[in-house]
C-alpha cells in the first residue's frame, strides 16, 4: 500500500511498530523454542571427514579417503541449520468475515506475523504467496528484519484484486516457484462443500505434489457462525465471494442442522484430503486462543520426531 503524505507514512510506521512489538513479544516468550524443536533438524548435510574412532558407525566410513590415507576415516553429517519458511495466505473476500472478536483475515495476519518472526529468530528465510482465485503477489524467501517488516506490512495492508478462492492454483504456482524443500503454512478458511473438495482433482494433485516436496501444514481459520447458525428468525446473508444475497429462516431447525452438517462434512473432507497427501491440518477458531492452538501443534510435531 502506498502512502500519499508524510502523516499517513508516519501513521503506517507507528502501526507497523505496534504490530512488531506485539508479535515479537509472543514469538520471544512463547514460540521460538517450540518452533525450533518442531522444525529444526529436519534435514542432514555433510560437514567433514575425520579419523575413525572406536564406537563410530562403520556405515559412515568414507572409503575413498580411507584408501588414500590407509587409515579409516568417516563422514560426519550435521543437522541443517537454515530452513526456508513459506506462507501461503488466502486473501479472498470470504476471509473478511467475523462475528466474534476478530475477522478471519485479522487472525490470519497475526498468526502469519508470529510464524514469520519465529522463522527470522532462528535465522531462516521467509517468503509469502498471497492468493485469491489467482496468485496476487509472490515475495521470494529472504532473510533480514527489513524483509520481515515488509512482509508483515503487506500481510496487514494487502488489497486483493479478486474475490474468489483457488487453493489448487496457489499450490501449483508454489510448486513451480519454490524448488528447495521448505516448511510451508497454508492459511485459509477452506470454505466449500464436501463433494466439491472430494471431486477436485486439481486440488488433490497439487496438494499431493506440495506435501511430497515440502513439509506442508494447513491452518484452517474459521468463525463460529460458519459452524452453526443461531436461532434468530429471518436473516439476510451475502456470499462474500459472489456478492449474492439470500434470505434464510434460522428458526428452521432442519436448516440449522443441515448448515452445521455441511460445515462438519467440509472439514472432514478437507482433513482427509490433507491426511492422504501426508500434510497436516489444524483448525483454529477466530474467538479461540490461537496461541494455545499453535503451541499444541508444535508439541504434536515434537512428539512425532
C-alpha positions in Angstrom: 0.0 0.0 0.0 1.4 3.4 -0.9 1.0 6.5 1.3 0.1 9.9 -0.1 1.6 12.2 2.5 4.1 12.2 5.4 1.3 12.0 8.1 0.0 8.8 6.5 3.5 7.4 6.2 4.2 8.2 9.9 0.9 6.5 11.0 1.8 3.4 9.0 5.2 3.3 10.6 3.6 3.6 14.1 1.1 0.9 13.2 3.8 -1.4 12.0 5.9 -0.8 15.1 2.9 -1.7 17.3 2.4 -4.9 15.4 6.1 -5.7 15.6 6.2 -5.2 19.3 3.1 -7.5 19.9 4.2 -10.3 17.6 7.9 -10.2 18.7 6.7 -10.5 22.4 4.7 -13.6 21.6 7.5 -15.0 19.5 10.2 -14.5 22.0 8.3 -15.6 25.1 6.3 -18.5 23.6 7.1 -19.7 20.1 10.9 -19.5 19.5 11.8 -22.6 21.4 8.7 -24.6 20.3 9.3 -23.5 16.6 12.9 -24.6 16.9 12.0 -28.0 18.4 9.2 -28.7 16.0 11.0 -27.7 12.7 14.8 -27.7 13.2 17.0 -30.6 12.3 14.6 -31.9 9.6 17.5 -32.2 7.1 21.1 -33.5 7.2 24.0 -32.1 5.4 27.7 -33.2 5.0 30.1 -31.4 7.4 33.5 -33.0 7.3 35.6 -36.2 7.4 37.5 -37.3 10.5 39.6 -40.3 11.6 37.5 -43.3 12.7 37.1 -43.6 16.5 36.0 -46.7 18.4 32.2 -46.9 18.5 31.6 -44.9 15.3 29.1 -46.2 12.8 31.0 -48.3 10.2 28.4 -47.4 7.6 29.7 -43.8 7.7 33.2 -44.8 6.6 34.5 -42.8 3.7 36.2 -45.5 1.6 37.9 -43.1 -0.8 39.7 -41.2 1.9 40.4 -44.4 3.8 42.0 -45.9 0.8 44.1 -42.8 0.1 45.3 -42.4 3.7 45.5 -46.0 4.6 43.6 -45.1 7.8 39.9 -45.4 8.4 38.0 -42.1 8.1 34.3 -41.5 8.5 31.9 -38.9 7.1 30.4 -36.5 9.6 27.0 -35.1 9.0 25.1 -32.3 10.8 21.6 -31.1 11.0 20.8 -28.3 8.6 20.7 -25.0 10.5 18.9 -23.0 7.9 15.3 -23.5 6.7 13.0 -21.8 4.3 9.5 -20.9 5.5 6.8 -20.1 3.0 3.4 -18.6 4.0 0.6 -19.2 1.5 -2.1 -16.7 2.6 -5.7 -16.7 1.5 -6.8 -13.1 0.9 -10.1 -14.0 -0.8 -13.2 -12.0 0.2 -14.5 -14.8 2.5 -11.7 -14.2 4.9 -13.0 -10.6 5.6 -15.7 -12.0 7.9 -16.2 -12.3 11.6 -19.0 -12.3 14.2 -16.9 -12.8 17.3 -13.9 -10.9 18.5 -12.0 -10.7 15.2 -12.3 -11.1 11.5 -10.7 -14.2 10.0 -8.2 -12.2 8.0 -7.0 -10.4 11.2 -6.3 -13.8 12.9 -4.6 -15.0 9.7 -2.4 -11.8 9.8 -1.4 -12.2 13.4 -0.6 -15.9 13.0 1.4 -15.2 9.8 3.3 -12.5 11.6 4.2 -14.7 14.5 5.4 -17.5 12.2 7.5 -15.0 10.2 9.1 -13.7 13.4 9.7 -17.2 14.7 11.5 -18.1 11.5 13.6 -15.0 11.4 14.6 -15.5 15.1 16.0 -18.8 14.0 17.8 -17.2 11.0 15.5 -18.9 8.5 14.4 -17.4 5.2 10.7 -16.4 4.8 8.6 -15.9 1.7 4.9 -15.3 1.0 2.3 -16.1 -1.6 -0.9 -14.1 -1.4 -3.7 -15.7 -3.3 -7.4 -15.3 -4.1 -8.7 -17.1 -7.2 -5.3 -16.1 -8.6 -1.9 -15.6 -7.2 -2.0 -11.9 -6.2 1.6 -11.5 -5.1 4.8 -13.6 -4.6 7.5 -12.4 -2.2 10.6 -14.7 -2.7 12.1 -16.1 0.6 14.9 -14.0 2.1 16.4 -13.2 5.5 16.6 -10.0 7.4 14.5 -7.7 9.6 13.7 -5.3 6.8 12.4 -8.2 4.7 10.2 -9.4 7.5 8.8 -6.0 8.2 7.9 -5.6 4.5 6.1 -9.0 4.7 4.2 -8.0 7.8 3.3 -4.7 6.3 1.9 -6.5 3.3 0.1 -9.0 5.4 -1.9 -6.3 7.2 -2.4 -3.9 4.3 -2.7 -6.1 1.3 -5.6 -5.2 -1.0 -6.6 -8.2 -3.2 -7.7 -7.6 -6.8 -10.0 -10.6 -6.9 -12.7 -12.0 -4.5 -12.7 -15.8 -5.2 -10.5 -18.7 -3.9 -8.4 -21.1 -5.9 -6.2 -23.1 -3.5 -5.2 -25.5 -6.2 -3.9 -22.7 -8.4 -1.9 -21.2 -5.5 -0.3 -24.6 -4.7 0.6 -25.2 -8.4 2.3 -21.8 -8.5 4.1 -22.6 -5.3 5.3 -26.0 -6.6 6.7 -24.3 -9.7 8.2 -21.2 -8.0 9.9 -22.8 -4.9 12.2 -25.7 -5.6 14.0 -26.1 -2.3 12.3 -28.1 0.4 10.7 -25.7 2.9 8.3 -25.5 5.8 5.0 -24.3 4.3 2.0 -22.9 6.1 -1.2 -22.7 4.1 -3.6 -20.3 5.9 -7.2 -20.3 4.7 -10.8 -20.8 5.7 -11.1 -23.7 3.2 -14.7 -22.9 2.5 -16.5 -25.2 0.2 -18.7 -28.3 0.0 -17.5 -31.8 0.9 -18.4 -33.1 -2.6 -16.6 -30.2 -4.3 -13.5 -31.0 -2.2 -13.6 -34.7 -2.9 -14.1 -34.3 -6.6 -11.5 -31.5 -7.1 -8.7 -33.5 -8.7 -6.7 -30.3 -9.4 -6.6 -29.6 -5.7 -5.8 -33.2 -4.8 -2.9 -33.4 -7.3 -1.4 -30.0 -6.3 -1.7 -30.9 -2.6 0.0 -34.3 -3.2 2.9 -32.7 -5.0 3.3 -29.9 -2.4 3.2 -32.4 0.5 5.7 -34.7 -1.2 8.2 -31.9 -1.9 7.7 -29.8 1.3 6.7 -30.0 4.9 3.1 -28.7 4.5 0.8 -27.6 7.3 -2.7 -26.2 6.7 -4.1 -23.8 9.2 -7.9 -23.7 8.9 -9.2 -20.4 10.3 -13.0 -20.3 10.9 -15.7 -18.2 12.6 -18.2 -19.9 15.0 -21.1 -18.7 12.8 -19.7 -20.7 9.9 -20.0 -23.9 12.0 -23.5 -23.2 13.4 -26.4 -20.8 12.9 -28.2 -19.1 15.8 -31.9 -19.2 16.0 -32.8 -15.6 15.3 -35.5 -15.8 12.7 -35.2 -14.4 9.2 -31.7 -13.3 8.3 -30.3 -11.8 5.1 -26.9 -13.2 4.3 -24.4 -12.5 1.5 -21.9 -14.7 -0.2 -18.7 -12.6 0.2 -17.1 -14.0 -3.0 -20.1 -13.9 -5.4 -22.0 -10.9 -3.8 -25.2 -12.9 -3.9 -27.8 -12.1 -1.2 -30.3 -14.7 0.1 -32.8 -14.8 3.0 -32.6 -17.7 5.4 -35.1 -18.7 8.1 -32.8 -19.5 11.0 -35.8 -20.6 13.1 -36.0 -23.7 10.9 -34.3 -26.5 12.9 -33.7 -28.7 9.8 -32.0 -25.8 8.1 -29.7 -25.2 11.1 -28.8 -28.9 11.3 -28.1 -29.0 7.6 -25.9 -25.9 7.9 -23.9 -27.4 10.7 -23.6 -30.7 8.9 -22.3 -29.0 5.8 -19.5 -27.4 7.8 -18.6 -30.7 9.5 -18.6 -32.6 6.3 -16.5 -30.0 4.6 -13.9 -30.0 7.4 -13.8 -33.8 7.4 -13.3 -34.0 3.7 -10.5 -31.4 3.9 -8.8 -33.2 6.7 -9.0 -36.5 4.8 -7.5 -34.8 1.7 -4.6 -33.4 3.8 -4.1 -36.7 5.6 -3.9 -38.8 2.4 -1.4 -36.4 0.9 0.9 -36.6 4.0 0.2 -33.0 5.0 -1.1 -31.7 8.4 -4.2 -29.7 9.0 -5.1 -27.8 12.2 -8.3 -25.8 12.8 -8.4 -22.6 14.8 -11.5 -20.6 15.8 -11.4 -16.8 15.5 -12.6 -16.4 19.1 -10.3 -19.2 20.4 -6.8 -18.8 21.8 -4.7 -19.3 18.7 -1.6 -19.2 21.0 -2.7 -22.5 22.6 -3.6 -23.9 19.3 -0.2 -23.2 17.8 1.6 -24.5 20.9 -0.4 -27.7 20.7 0.5 -28.0 17.0 4.2 -27.6 17.8 4.1 -30.1 20.6 2.3 -32.6 18.4 5.1 -32.3 15.8 7.8 -32.6 18.5 6.2 -35.9 19.6 6.4 -37.3 16.1 10.1 -36.7 15.8 
